[in-house]
């Protein structure tokens, strides 16, 4: 059963995209390449907006197809919220690196790597939990 609904996304794509974030961010931090982080900023923004053309998600979908992974639909709104938080983290890392503040950039980047690792390896989306405690109560307040 294929879900093409904008309210759902594929869990396998999300988890492999998180793995790609780990790799790209680690390379950017190790080699001190701020513009590679800027690419992540735009990728996170595209995912937060629900755009299907973001490079990491496209690559992840290709990997899923090659590996023959079955599509696993999950609710997209918490994942988009997590991607918005990811865009803020990566923007902060980019700005810190651009100003030569590599130690703080590494600290923030390492935290993002930990969060992406939780998603990729253990299916734990911290941004999704924050969504439940921040966004849902606000939405319920206006109903």
Secondary structure, DSSP 8 states (H G I E B T S, - for coil): -----TTEEEHHHHHHHHHHHHHHHHHHHHHT-HHHHHHHHHHHHHHHTT-TT-HHHHHHHHHHHHHT----EEEHHHHHHHHHHHHHHHHHHHHHHHTT-HHHHHHHHHHHHHHHHHHHHH---HHHHHHHHHHHHHHHHT-
